[in-house]
Amino acid sequence: MTRIRDVVQQALASGYLTLEAENQLRRLLTTRYDLEDFNAFMTLQEAAMNGKVKQESREQCRFA
């Protein structure tokens, strides 16, 4: 099973969070997860706020 930290690691490495990954994170966040996954998610949030990771969903809204 995919973990939150795996999805986050991929987004951080590529600098891009796809719609598919965003939806996967939503699903994973509704299940039980550990502190490491929580911290990974918070790292992703910070990276997105600082512009280090772009979100496909935000780009679609901007161009719509």
Buried (B, 14 or more C-beta within 10 A) or exposed (E): EEBBBBBBBBBBEEEBBBEEBBEBBEEBEEEEBEEEBEEBBEBBEEBBEEEEBBBBEEEEEEEE
